[in-house]
Amino acid sequence: MLCDQEQVARAYNSVAKEYAGKFCDEHKQKPKDREILHRFAMDIGDRKPVWDFGCGPGQTTDYLKSLGLNASGLDLSEGMLEQARAVHPGIPFRNGNILNLELGDNSIAGVVAFYAIVHFSEDQVRRAFQEIFRVLQPGGIFLFTYHVGEETIHLDEFLGKEVDIDFMFFRTDFISRCVEESGFERIEVIERDPYPGVEYQSRRAYVFARKPMVKDQHGPPACRIPRR
């Protein structure tokens, strides 16, 4: 069963202001997030552009920009984007759906998607990974996060507002298989326990993956990515 993305957008539109206030500086309390984003920035180097998919009010987009990256944000919720533009006026933000990206093939150096798949069914996860693979440049980097598990949590209330929304957890073997089947290589999954008193108490996972580089028939790869 597919998750209704219009319903998701309505839910986040209704809580946009409260969400921005609660999560605007969340990375300050999450050292692993900062470590992972720094690693992403080092791997990207001076390549551009970078997109933050499911950017919400732009806290991760802004962090990427602070690391020297040419970062833009994309989100399904126009309410969230209004908050992002107000707080981060120097960053481009665009309305869009990861399942049907209005971006060209091979046009992006890197994608970050922190918890952007939490409102997708398994079929939608597969579709999202295929779309991200399509828009990434050869050698492009995909970094995303998710909640580890098998449950679905339904909320009728979120941040003091009435909503109708599901949060999906995913098994790591499923995610790894979907990433690989989408064509990515050098897939690495890093799991951690939740930070007490800081976030919802679910196990978290970060995933690094790369789109294969196109090799020139007469020489070395057409583009190079620094190795860690």
Sequence and secondary structure as in RCSB ss.txt:
>XXXX:A:sequence
MLCDQEQVARAYNSVAKEYAGKFCDEHKQKPKDREILHRFAMDIGDRKPVWDFGCGPGQTTDYLKSLGLNASGLD
LSEGMLEQARAVHPGIPFRNGNILNLELGDNSIAGVVAFYAIVHFSEDQVRRAFQEIFRVLQPGGIFLFTYHVGE
ETIHLDEFLGKEVDIDFMFFRTDFISRCVEESGFERIEVIERDPYPGVEYQSRRAYVFARKPMVKDQHGPPACRI
PRR
>XXXX:A:secstr
    HHHHHHHHHHHHHHHHHHHTTGGGG HHHHHHHHHHHHHHTT   EEEET TTSHHHHHHHHTT  EEEEE
S HHHHHHHHHH TTS EEE  GGG  S TT EEEEEEETTTTT  HHHHHHHHHHHHHHEEEEEEEEEEEEBSS
 EEEEEEETTEEEEEEEE B HHHHHHHHHHTT EEEEEEEE   TTTS SS EEEEEEE    B TTSSBSS  
   
